[in-house]
Amino acid sequence: MDSDRLLHLFTRAENLIDRLESLLPAAAAQPDWSATAYRWIKRAGRGSLQPVAHPHGLRLADLRNVDRQKALIDRNTRQFVQGLPANNVLLWGSRGTGKSSLVKAMLAEYASQGLRLVEIDKHDLTDLPELVDLLYGRPERFILFCDDLSFEAGDPSYKALKAALDGSVAAPPDNILIYATSNHRHLLPEYFTENNEARNVDGEIHHGEAVEEKISLSERFGLWVSFYPFDQNEYLAIVFGWLEHLGVAIDDEETVRAEALRFALGRGSRSGRVAWQFARDWAGRQRLGEIPR
């Protein structure tokens, strides 16, 4: 083969390589490690840590009527931040009772001590091995926050979370914990028909395979923290706590109580979330001059 033909082939090969490289996704940039909160974002098949410019500034003192839950999660987080053994946490129970807020408050409380929060959506849990590799060995302490989890049978994200918690051949890194919230104790919907699979063996109840599979994920969380609906007095205490937080002057407490209860009745719930929504509505209307102090 003469030199001109060989040069032509090399030139075509280089052009082809250049075209192929232009089709490949760009190399992921190094995360901004100066941030305190991140979201795991997936674009064009590649995941990356995106800093949250303005993390939620909730404080532990802002959260009312969850003292037991607050103490448990705060203690576990302090252990983690100080490099002591600590557990992955499942916060489960009624909606609007402060599960997510408590996790966010941990960041505000301990960010100055190296705590970092990474929010990851359920459908991205299959990226957990990649995310863990990225955070492995960092000096910061990372909580991977999975909010409002609920799986269906066969969901690949379910298996990915299960492996990340306790089912992988890789040793779990000591600078990462998973905090998950859910309305379901076992993270999957529970059906009455599943009770038909239970068996009586020498007086002991043995669950069927469907129930055992659900329990096998939730039991991988070392700390379960349960949340229950608020009664009327607890709901009203939260309402007045948020009104105080918003700087609302109150001269007629009975009117506020009646309006707060009417607001909750309309929403069909006396939750902390509804209390916060009422407080914002009342504070805004008062400052518009629509309601008296």
Helices and strands as residue ranges (DSSP letters): H 3-23, E 37-43, E 46-51, G 60-62, H 67-81, E 89-93, H 99-110, G 111-113, E 115-119, G 122-127, H 128-135, E 141-146, H 156-162, I 163-167, E 176-182, G 192-197, E 199-201, E 204-206, H 209-218, E 223-227, H 232-245, H 253-267, H 272-287
